[in-house]
Amino acid sequence: MAGYKTQPQWQQIQKHLPAKYQLNVADEPTEEWWQHKGHHIHLDTYRNASAPAKVILFHGVGTNGRQMSTILGRPLAQLGYEVIAIDMPTFGVTQVADGALVTYDDWVQIGVDLVELVELEHAKEGRPIVLYGLSAGGMETYHVAAKTRHVQGIIGMTFLDTSLFDVRLHTAFDPLTGVFGAYVMRFLRIAGLGRVRVPMRWVSKMRALVNSPEAKKSCYQDATSAGNNVSVAFLDSWLSYRPAVAPEDFTQCPVLLTQPAADRWTPIELSEPILNRLQRVSVTKVMLENGGHYPLEQTALDQLVNSSKEFIAKCTKSRN
């Protein structure tokens, strides 16, 4: 199956990263394929049987797994951790099952099943599993952790409650979309138009994905990430998803927010409604200096790696 070795777009995108975060042939992740309910799901992996912890990386609705490998996967692997970056169906190079209509609920369940698979593979080792999610992937880490007892920590670059009007208003393409978008998606899905696909950048503030105009051009040219089309059914399910455990009742694991300080899409104010409700677990917030939504800036990336390393080490210590 074709993977990232034959997909040039990610290499164009990574050229906008600092040199130390660009992959080369010697340190690219191993590409694996996981069969899940008819999907051929792509995994970027840095396997390490002696690693003190395992980290699973979730992308958002404007990125893919390979973009997670560049900014955090490879750096964490170099620090000795085992890392897996997944391409959720309809993003990256994952091959979607014939006829499947993928929803956000499917993404969450796939995340849960991957955690359970990783735990089963290493049941006797007792190594903690930590989740990282960028953008919409941040809230996905919470949604996954709320459905499995095998997660010892979650790191998110934003935790967005899409049921909140202010979140929808400020993350949508424009105010009109923010006000009416969720209702339109629900109506279209009920009307039987769930399979209709629309460019993600038509409904979201994708123009704020990165703070570099040249990098944005490269991202838009990638049909597996920022240039992707998504179905009405996916959008409706994403905007209407409710977690299995309310934040007030969440006791599973500590939480780290790694918030880019120059994020023009999802500033920290949009994550605080969720984080303020997490009263029964430890919540830490780290601001990534000058970082954009998908951070390309070296200072921000270095802070992301260092804060993640410290957080994972604490999760490892508490597990042992």
C-alpha positions in Angstrom: 0.0 0.0 0.0 1.2 3.5 -0.8 2.4 5.5 2.2 4.3 8.7 2.7 7.3 7.5 0.7 5.2 8.2 -2.4 3.4 11.3 -1.0 5.4 14.4 -1.6 3.1 17.0 0.0 4.3 16.4 3.6 7.9 17.0 2.5 6.9 20.4 1.1 5.2 21.3 4.4 8.1 20.2 6.5 10.4 22.5 4.6 8.8 25.3 6.6 9.9 23.7 9.9 13.2 24.5 11.5 15.9 22.1 10.2 16.1 20.1 13.5 12.4 19.2 13.0 12.7 18.0 9.4 12.8 14.3 8.8 15.3 12.7 6.6 15.6 9.1 5.3 17.6 8.0 8.3 15.1 9.0 10.9 11.7 8.7 9.2 9.2 6.7 11.1 8.4 3.1 10.2 5.1 2.9 8.3 2.7 0.3 9.5 -0.9 -0.6 8.5 -3.6 -1.6 10.9 -6.7 -3.3 9.7 -9.8 -1.9 11.5 -13.3 -2.6 10.3 -12.4 -2.5 6.7 -10.1 0.6 7.0 -6.4 0.2 6.2 -5.2 2.6 8.9 -1.8 4.1 8.5 0.5 4.4 11.5 3.8 6.2 11.7 5.8 4.3 14.4 8.9 4.6 16.4 8.9 1.3 18.2 11.0 0.9 21.3 10.5 -2.2 23.5 12.6 -0.6 26.3 10.8 2.8 26.3 9.5 4.0 29.7 6.2 5.1 28.1 4.2 4.9 24.9 2.8 8.1 23.2 0.0 8.1 20.6 -0.4 11.2 18.5 -3.7 12.5 17.1 -3.9 15.1 14.3 -6.7 17.6 13.9 -8.9 18.5 10.9 -6.1 20.4 9.1 -3.2 18.1 9.6 -2.3 14.4 9.4 -0.2 11.8 11.3 3.1 12.6 9.4 2.8 16.2 10.5 2.6 15.0 14.1 5.7 12.9 13.5 7.7 15.9 12.5 6.9 18.3 15.3 6.7 15.8 18.2 6.9 12.1 17.2 10.5 12.0 16.1 11.7 14.3 18.9 10.0 12.1 21.6 11.5 9.0 20.0 14.9 10.5 20.2 14.3 11.0 23.9 13.6 7.3 24.3 9.8 7.0 24.0 7.8 4.7 21.8 5.6 6.8 19.5 2.7 6.1 17.2 1.1 8.8 15.0 -2.2 7.7 13.4 -3.9 8.9 10.3 -7.7 8.9 11.0 -9.9 7.7 8.2 -10.3 10.4 5.4 -7.1 12.1 6.5 -3.4 11.2 5.7 -2.8 8.1 3.7 -5.2 5.8 5.5 -7.4 3.9 3.1 -11.1 4.1 4.0 -13.3 1.0 3.8 -15.4 0.8 0.7 -18.7 2.6 1.2 -17.9 3.7 4.7 -19.3 7.0 5.9 -16.8 8.2 8.5 -17.9 10.2 11.5 -16.1 11.8 14.4 -17.6 9.1 16.6 -15.6 6.6 14.5 -12.4 8.6 15.2 -13.0 8.4 18.9 -13.7 4.7 18.8 -10.6 4.1 16.6 -8.5 6.0 19.2 -10.0 3.9 22.0 -9.3 0.6 20.0 -5.8 1.7 19.3 -5.1 2.4 23.0 -6.6 -1.0 23.9 -4.5 -2.7 21.2 -1.3 -1.0 22.4 -2.1 -1.9 26.0 -2.8 -5.5 25.1 0.4 -5.8 23.2 2.3 -4.7 26.3 0.0 -5.9 29.1 2.8 -7.3 31.2 5.1 -4.3 30.9 3.1 -1.7 32.8 4.3 1.1 30.7 2.0 4.2 30.7 0.2 5.3 27.6 0.0 9.1 27.0 -2.0 10.8 24.3 -1.2 14.0 22.4 -3.6 15.8 20.2 -3.1 18.9 18.0 -6.1 21.2 17.3 -9.3 19.1 17.2 -7.0 16.2 18.2 -6.6 17.8 21.6 -10.3 17.3 22.6 -10.1 13.9 20.9 -7.5 12.8 23.5 -10.1 13.7 26.2 -12.9 11.9 24.4 -10.7 8.8 24.1 -9.5 8.9 27.6 -13.1 9.1 28.8 -13.8 5.8 27.2 -10.8 3.7 28.3 -9.0 3.1 31.6 -5.6 2.6 29.9 -4.6 6.3 29.4 -2.3 7.8 32.0 -2.0 11.3 30.6 -3.3 13.6 27.9 -1.6 16.5 26.2 -3.7 18.8 24.0 -3.0 21.8 21.8 -6.5 23.2 22.5 -9.5 21.5 24.2 -12.5 22.7 22.4 -16.1 22.1 23.5 -17.9 22.4 20.1 -21.3 22.5 21.9 -20.4 26.0 23.1 -21.6 28.9 20.9 -18.5 31.0 21.4 -16.2 28.1 20.4 -18.2 27.5 17.1 -18.3 31.3 16.5 -14.6 31.9 16.8 -13.3 28.7 15.0 -15.7 28.8 12.0 -14.9 30.3 8.6 -16.8 33.4 9.4 -19.4 34.6 11.9 -22.3 33.5 9.7 -20.9 30.0 9.5 -20.2 30.1 13.3 -23.8 31.0 14.1 -25.6 28.7 11.6 -23.1 26.1 10.6 -24.0 23.4 13.1 -27.7 23.7 12.4 -27.1 23.5 8.7 -25.0 20.4 9.0 -27.6 18.7 11.2 -30.4 19.6 8.7 -28.4 18.4 5.7 -27.6 15.1 7.4 -31.2 14.5 8.4 -32.2 15.3 4.8 -30.0 12.4 3.6 -27.1 14.5 2.4 -24.5 13.2 4.9 -22.2 11.9 2.2 -21.8 15.3 0.6 -18.2 16.5 1.0 -17.1 20.1 1.5 -13.6 21.6 1.8 -12.7 21.9 5.4 -11.3 25.4 4.7 -14.8 26.5 3.6 -16.3 25.8 7.1 -13.4 26.4 9.5 -10.8 29.1 10.0 -8.2 27.0 8.2 -6.5 30.2 7.0 -5.1 30.5 10.6 -3.6 27.0 10.6 0.0 28.5 10.3 1.3 32.0 10.7 3.5 31.8 7.6 1.8 32.7 4.3 4.2 30.6 2.3 3.6 27.6 4.6 -0.1 28.0 4.3 0.1 27.6 0.6 2.0 24.3 1.0 -0.6 23.1 3.6 -3.5 24.0 1.3 -1.9 22.0 -1.5 -2.1 18.8 0.6 -5.5 17.1 0.0 -4.8 14.8 3.0 -4.6 17.6 5.6 -5.5 21.3 5.3 -6.7 20.9 1.7 -9.0 18.0 2.6 -12.7 17.6 2.0 -14.9 16.2 4.8 -18.5 14.9 4.8 -21.5 16.6 6.2 -22.0 13.6 8.4 -18.5 14.0 9.9 -19.0 17.7 10.5 -22.4 17.1 12.2 -21.0 14.4 14.4 -17.9 16.4 15.4 -20.0 19.5 16.3 -22.5 17.5 18.2 -20.3 14.9 20.0 -20.7 14.6 23.8 -18.0 12.9 25.9 -18.7 9.6 27.7 -17.7 11.3 31.0 -18.4 15.0 31.9 -15.3 17.0 32.8 -16.6 17.4 36.3 -16.5 13.6 36.7 -13.3 12.9 34.9 -10.7 11.2 37.1 -8.7 9.2 34.6 -5.5 11.1 34.3 -3.7 14.4 34.4 -4.0 17.0 31.6 -1.5 19.2 29.9 -2.4 22.1 27.6 0.4 23.2 25.3 -1.1 26.4 23.9 0.6 28.2 21.1 0.8 31.9 22.3 0.3 33.3 18.8 -2.5 31.0 17.8 -4.9 33.0 15.5 -7.4 30.2 15.3 -8.0 28.8 18.8 -6.6 31.1 21.6 -6.4 29.8 25.1 -9.8 31.4 26.0 -11.5 28.7 23.9 -9.9 25.9 25.9 -10.5 27.3 29.4 -14.3 26.4 29.6 -13.3 22.7 29.5 -10.1 23.0 31.6 -11.9 25.0 34.3 -14.4 22.1 34.7 -11.7 19.5 35.2 -11.6 19.7 39.0 -10.7 16.2 39.9 -7.4 15.8 38.0 -4.2 17.9 37.7 -4.3 20.5 34.9 -1.1 22.2 33.7 -1.0 25.0 31.1 2.1 25.8 29.1 2.3 28.7 26.6 4.4 28.1 23.5 6.2 31.3 22.7 5.3 32.9 19.4 3.8 29.6 18.2 1.0 29.4 15.6 -1.9 26.9 15.6 0.3 24.3 13.9 3.5 25.6 15.3 6.4 26.0 12.9 8.5 28.3 15.2 11.5 26.7 16.8 11.1 28.2 20.3 7.5 27.0 20.4 8.4 23.6 19.2 11.3 23.3 21.7 8.9 24.2 24.4 6.3 21.7 23.2 8.9 18.9 23.3 10.3 19.9 26.7 7.0 20.3 28.4 5.7 17.0 26.9 8.9 15.3 28.1 8.4 16.5 31.6 4.7 15.7 31.6 5.3 12.1 30.3 8.1 11.6 32.9 5.6 12.5 35.7 3.0 10.1 34.2 5.6 7.4 34.1 6.7 8.0 37.7 3.1 8.0 39.0 2.4 4.7 37.1 5.4 3.0 38.7 
